[in-house]
Amino acid sequence: MPNIGPLELAIVFVIVLLIFGPKRLPGLGRQLGTGMREFKDSITGSGKNDRDDDDEDYRDDRAKVESALGRPEGEKAPLADEPAREHTPR
């Protein structure tokens, strides 16, 4: 497979600029980047949707634990009254 040098890249860029014009070029680049990201995410099986599902699972689990402890949702656990002591193993 032949290598593409800087001269060839410049020629391709000029042709694309002439075809699409300077106003549509940023949008075209953005769409190309988004398409590449979606393709990569579909190949690896990861993506933003997977992370959103994990966040929802975390919130559901947290709500269950807080209700089991008898605290209203969102209320923080009480802090200890005395400062932490250093523990040395024997």
MISELUM-991837 format. One line per 5 residues: number of its first residue (from 1); their letters; for each residue y negated, z negated, x negated of N, C-alpha, C, O, CB. Coordinates in nm, 2 decimals. Each point is the difference from the previous one (the first is absolute). Glycine has a CB too. Example, Ala and Ser with C-alpha at 12.3 -4.5 7.8 and 13.67 -1.06 7.14 Angstrom:
# MISELUM-991837
1> AS> 0.57,-0.78,-1.32,-0.12,0.00,0.09,-0.12,0.00,-0.09,0.00,-0.07,-0.10,0.12,-0.05,0.29; -0.23,0.19,-0.15,-0.11,0.00,-0.09,-0.11,-0.08,0.08,-0.11,-0.01,-0.05,0.17,0.23,-0.07
//
This chain:
# MISELUM-991837
1> MPNIG> 0.12,0.00,-0.08,-0.12,0.00,0.08,-0.12,0.00,-0.09,-0.02,-0.08,-0.09,0.14,-0.04,0.28; -0.22,0.21,-0.17,-0.11,0.01,-0.08,-0.10,-0.12,0.02,-0.01,-0.05,0.11,0.03,0.30,-0.11; -0.09,-0.28,-0.11,-0.10,-0.11,0.02,-0.13,0.06,0.05,-0.03,0.11,-0.03,0.14,-0.24,-0.16; -0.18,0.04,0.26,-0.13,0.04,0.06,-0.11,-0.06,-0.09,0.00,-0.12,-0.01,0.09,0.14,0.25; -0.17,0.06,-0.30,-0.10,-0.04,-0.10,-0.13,-0.03,0.08,-0.01,0.03,0.12,0.12,0.09,-0.31
6> PLELA> -0.21,-0.16,0.11,-0.13,-0.03,0.06,-0.07,0.13,0.06,-0.07,-0.01,0.10,0.04,-0.18,-0.26; 0.05,0.30,0.09,-0.06,0.13,0.05,0.06,0.03,0.14,-0.07,0.04,0.09,0.03,0.04,-0.33; 0.17,-0.09,0.25,0.07,0.03,0.13,-0.05,-0.09,0.11,-0.02,0.04,0.11,0.22,0.05,-0.24; -0.21,-0.22,0.10,-0.05,-0.10,0.10,-0.14,0.04,0.04,-0.03,-0.01,0.12,0.18,-0.17,-0.22; -0.24,0.22,0.01,-0.13,0.03,0.03,-0.01,0.12,0.10,-0.07,0.01,0.09,-0.01,-0.10,-0.31
11> IVFVI> 0.17,0.19,0.19,0.00,0.12,0.08,0.05,-0.04,0.14,-0.06,0.05,0.10,0.11,0.10,-0.30; 0.05,-0.23,0.21,0.05,-0.04,0.13,-0.11,-0.08,0.08,-0.02,0.02,0.12,0.26,-0.03,-0.21; -0.31,-0.08,0.02,-0.10,-0.07,0.06,-0.12,0.09,0.06,-0.04,-0.02,0.11,0.10,-0.18,-0.27; -0.10,0.30,0.08,-0.10,0.09,0.04,0.05,0.08,0.12,-0.08,0.02,0.10,-0.01,0.00,-0.33; 0.21,0.02,0.23,0.05,0.08,0.12,0.00,-0.09,0.12,-0.04,0.04,0.11,0.19,0.10,-0.26
16> VLLIF> -0.10,-0.26,0.14,0.00,-0.10,0.11,-0.14,-0.02,0.05,-0.02,-0.01,0.12,0.23,-0.10,-0.20; -0.30,0.09,-0.01,-0.14,-0.02,0.03,-0.06,0.11,0.08,-0.08,-0.01,0.10,0.05,-0.13,-0.30; 0.06,0.27,0.16,-0.05,0.12,0.07,0.06,0.01,0.14,-0.06,0.04,0.09,0.03,0.07,-0.31; 0.16,-0.15,0.23,0.07,0.02,0.13,-0.05,-0.11,0.10,-0.03,0.04,0.11,0.23,0.06,-0.23; -0.20,-0.22,0.08,-0.03,-0.11,0.09,-0.15,-0.04,0.00,-0.04,-0.06,0.10,0.27,-0.02,-0.13
21> GPKRL> -0.30,0.10,-0.07,-0.14,-0.04,-0.01,-0.02,-0.14,-0.04,0.09,-0.08,0.01,-0.14,0.24,0.17; -0.07,-0.20,-0.23,-0.02,-0.13,-0.06,0.00,-0.11,0.11,0.02,-0.12,-0.03,-0.15,0.23,-0.15; 0.10,-0.08,0.30,-0.01,-0.10,0.11,0.14,-0.05,0.04,0.02,-0.12,0.04,-0.24,0.22,0.04; 0.32,-0.01,-0.08,0.13,-0.03,0.05,0.09,-0.05,-0.11,0.11,-0.05,0.03,-0.14,0.21,0.15; -0.01,-0.15,-0.31,0.08,-0.04,-0.11,0.04,-0.15,-0.01,0.12,-0.03,-0.02,-0.22,0.22,-0.10
26> PGLGR> 0.00,-0.28,0.15,0.04,-0.14,-0.01,0.10,-0.04,0.11,0.10,-0.08,-0.02,-0.32,0.03,-0.07; 0.21,0.11,0.21,0.09,-0.03,0.11,0.14,0.05,-0.03,0.10,-0.06,0.03,-0.29,0.07,0.13; 0.19,0.11,-0.22,0.13,0.06,-0.04,0.07,-0.08,-0.10,0.12,-0.02,0.00,-0.22,0.24,0.04; 0.03,-0.27,-0.14,0.05,-0.09,-0.10,0.06,-0.13,0.06,0.10,-0.05,-0.04,-0.26,0.15,-0.13; 0.08,-0.16,0.26,0.04,-0.12,0.07,0.13,0.02,0.08,0.09,-0.08,0.00,-0.33,0.01,0.02
31> QLGTG> 0.25,0.18,0.05,0.12,0.04,0.08,0.12,0.02,-0.10,0.11,-0.04,0.04,-0.25,0.14,0.14; 0.12,-0.04,-0.29,0.10,0.02,-0.10,0.05,-0.13,-0.05,0.12,-0.02,-0.01,-0.21,0.24,-0.05; 0.00,-0.31,0.03,0.04,-0.13,-0.05,0.08,-0.08,0.10,0.09,-0.07,-0.03,-0.29,0.07,-0.12; 0.15,0.00,0.28,0.07,-0.07,0.10,0.14,0.05,0.02,0.10,-0.07,0.02,-0.32,0.03,0.09; 0.23,0.18,-0.11,0.13,0.06,0.02,0.10,-0.04,-0.12,0.12,-0.03,0.03,-0.23,0.22,0.09
36> MREFK> 0.06,-0.19,-0.24,0.08,-0.04,-0.11,0.05,-0.15,0.01,0.11,-0.03,-0.03,-0.23,0.20,-0.12; 0.02,-0.25,0.19,0.04,-0.15,0.02,0.10,-0.01,0.11,0.10,-0.08,-0.02,-0.33,0.01,-0.06; 0.22,0.13,0.19,0.10,-0.01,0.11,0.14,0.06,-0.05,0.10,-0.06,0.03,-0.29,0.08,0.14; 0.18,0.09,-0.25,0.13,0.05,-0.05,0.07,-0.10,-0.09,0.12,-0.02,0.01,-0.22,0.25,0.01; 0.02,-0.29,-0.11,0.05,-0.09,-0.10,0.06,-0.13,0.08,0.11,-0.05,-0.04,-0.27,0.13,-0.14
41> DSITG> 0.09,-0.13,0.28,0.04,-0.11,0.08,0.13,0.03,0.07,0.09,-0.08,0.01,-0.32,0.00,0.01; 0.24,0.20,0.03,0.13,0.04,0.07,0.11,0.01,-0.09,0.12,-0.03,0.04,-0.25,0.15,0.13; 0.11,-0.08,-0.29,0.11,0.01,-0.10,0.04,-0.13,-0.05,0.12,-0.03,0.00,-0.21,0.24,-0.08; 0.00,-0.30,0.05,0.04,-0.14,-0.05,0.04,-0.09,0.12,0.06,-0.10,-0.03,-0.22,0.13,-0.16; 0.12,0.00,0.31,0.04,-0.08,0.11,-0.09,-0.12,0.02,0.02,-0.09,0.08,0.21,0.16,-0.11
46> SGKND> -0.34,-0.07,-0.04,-0.10,-0.11,0.02,-0.13,0.06,0.05,-0.02,0.12,0.00,0.12,-0.26,-0.18; -0.19,0.05,0.22,-0.12,0.05,0.06,-0.08,-0.12,0.06,0.05,-0.11,0.01,0.05,0.34,0.02; -0.21,-0.19,0.02,-0.09,-0.10,0.07,0.07,-0.06,0.12,-0.02,-0.12,0.03,-0.19,0.23,-0.12; 0.28,-0.03,0.17,0.06,-0.05,0.12,0.11,-0.10,-0.03,0.01,-0.10,0.08,-0.05,0.32,0.02; 0.11,-0.21,-0.21,0.10,-0.10,-0.03,-0.07,-0.13,-0.03,0.05,-0.11,0.04,0.10,0.29,-0.13
51> RDDDD> -0.26,-0.18,0.01,-0.07,-0.12,-0.03,-0.06,-0.07,0.13,0.00,-0.12,0.01,-0.05,0.22,-0.24; 0.00,-0.02,0.32,-0.05,-0.05,0.12,0.11,-0.07,0.08,-0.02,-0.11,0.06,-0.15,0.29,-0.05; 0.29,-0.13,0.00,0.11,-0.06,0.06,0.04,-0.13,-0.06,0.03,-0.10,0.07,0.05,0.32,0.00; -0.09,-0.23,-0.20,0.03,-0.12,-0.07,-0.10,-0.11,0.03,0.03,-0.12,0.02,0.08,0.25,-0.21; -0.24,-0.09,0.20,-0.11,-0.09,0.03,0.02,-0.06,0.14,-0.02,-0.12,0.02,-0.13,0.24,-0.17
56> EDYRD> 0.19,-0.04,0.24,0.03,-0.04,0.14,0.12,-0.10,0.00,-0.01,-0.10,0.08,-0.09,0.32,0.01; 0.20,-0.19,-0.16,0.12,-0.09,-0.01,-0.05,-0.13,-0.05,0.05,-0.11,0.04,0.11,0.30,-0.07; -0.24,-0.19,-0.08,-0.05,-0.13,-0.06,-0.08,-0.08,0.10,0.02,-0.12,0.01,-0.03,0.23,-0.23; -0.08,-0.04,0.30,-0.08,-0.07,0.10,0.09,-0.06,0.11,-0.02,-0.12,0.04,-0.17,0.27,-0.09; 0.29,-0.08,0.09,0.10,-0.05,0.10,0.07,-0.12,-0.05,0.01,-0.10,0.07,0.01,0.33,0.03
61> DRAKV> 0.03,-0.22,-0.22,0.08,-0.12,-0.06,-0.09,-0.12,-0.02,0.04,-0.11,0.03,0.11,0.27,-0.14; -0.28,-0.13,0.07,-0.09,-0.11,-0.02,-0.03,-0.07,0.13,-0.01,-0.13,0.01,-0.09,0.25,-0.20; 0.08,-0.04,0.30,-0.03,-0.06,0.13,0.12,-0.09,0.05,-0.02,-0.10,0.06,-0.13,0.30,-0.01; 0.27,-0.15,-0.07,0.12,-0.08,0.04,0.01,-0.13,-0.08,0.03,-0.10,0.06,0.09,0.31,-0.01; -0.15,-0.21,-0.18,0.01,-0.12,-0.08,-0.11,-0.10,0.05,0.02,-0.12,0.01,0.07,0.25,-0.21
66> ESALG> -0.21,-0.08,0.22,-0.11,-0.08,0.04,0.03,-0.06,0.14,-0.03,-0.12,0.03,-0.13,0.25,-0.16; 0.22,-0.06,0.22,0.03,-0.05,0.13,0.11,-0.11,-0.01,0.00,-0.09,0.08,-0.07,0.31,0.03; 0.16,-0.20,-0.20,0.11,-0.09,-0.02,-0.05,-0.13,-0.06,0.05,-0.11,0.03,0.11,0.29,-0.06; -0.27,-0.17,-0.05,-0.06,-0.12,-0.06,-0.09,-0.07,0.10,-0.05,-0.12,-0.03,0.07,0.22,-0.19; -0.06,-0.04,0.33,-0.08,-0.06,0.10,-0.15,0.02,-0.03,-0.08,-0.07,0.06,0.26,-0.10,-0.02
71> RPEGE> -0.21,0.26,-0.13,-0.15,0.03,-0.03,-0.04,0.12,0.08,0.08,0.10,0.01,-0.06,-0.21,-0.24; -0.14,0.11,0.28,-0.05,0.13,0.06,-0.01,0.11,-0.11,-0.02,-0.03,-0.12,-0.11,-0.10,0.29; 0.15,0.25,-0.12,0.00,0.11,-0.09,-0.13,0.01,-0.08,-0.11,0.00,0.07,0.27,0.13,0.08; -0.16,-0.11,-0.28,-0.12,0.01,-0.07,-0.05,-0.13,-0.06,-0.09,0.01,-0.09,0.03,0.18,0.23; 0.10,-0.30,-0.09,-0.04,-0.13,-0.06,0.07,-0.02,-0.13,0.12,0.02,-0.01,-0.17,-0.12,0.24
76> KAPLA> -0.03,0.05,-0.33,0.06,-0.02,-0.13,0.07,-0.13,-0.01,-0.03,-0.10,0.07,-0.14,0.24,-0.17; 0.27,-0.15,0.01,0.07,-0.13,-0.02,-0.09,-0.10,-0.06,-0.09,0.03,-0.08,0.31,0.10,0.05; -0.20,-0.26,0.06,-0.09,-0.10,-0.05,0.03,-0.02,-0.15,0.11,0.02,-0.05,-0.11,-0.14,0.27; -0.11,0.09,-0.30,0.02,-0.02,-0.14,0.04,-0.14,-0.03,-0.01,-0.09,0.08,-0.17,0.26,-0.12; 0.24,-0.19,-0.08,0.05,-0.13,-0.04,-0.12,-0.09,-0.02,-0.10,0.04,-0.05,0.31,0.06,-0.06
81> DEPAR> -0.19,-0.23,0.14,-0.11,-0.10,-0.02,-0.02,-0.04,-0.15,-0.11,-0.02,-0.04,0.15,-0.06,0.27; 0.07,0.07,-0.30,-0.01,-0.04,-0.14,0.02,0.12,-0.09,0.07,0.10,0.04,0.01,-0.33,0.01; -0.14,0.23,-0.17,0.01,0.12,-0.09,0.15,0.01,-0.05,0.07,-0.09,0.00,-0.31,0.07,-0.07; 0.27,0.14,0.03,0.14,0.03,-0.05,0.02,-0.08,-0.13,-0.09,0.00,-0.08,0.09,0.23,0.19; 0.12,-0.28,-0.13,0.03,-0.07,-0.12,0.09,0.09,-0.08,0.08,0.09,0.05,-0.09,-0.31,0.06
86> EHTPR> 0.00,0.20,-0.24,0.09,0.08,-0.09,0.14,-0.06,0.00,0.02,-0.12,-0.01,-0.22,0.17,-0.14; 0.29,0.04,0.16,0.14,-0.04,0.00,0.07,0.04,-0.13,0.00,0.12,-0.03,0.01,-0.09,0.29; 0.04,-0.13,-0.32,0.08,0.03,-0.13,0.15,-0.02,0.02,0.04,-0.11,0.05,-0.24,0.04,-0.19; 0.28,0.17,0.11,0.14,-0.01,0.02,0.06,-0.11,-0.10,-0.05,-0.01,-0.11,0.06,0.25,0.19; 0.09,-0.30,-0.03,0.07,-0.11,-0.09,0.12,0.05,-0.06,0.06,-0.07,-0.08,-0.15,-0.10,0.22
//
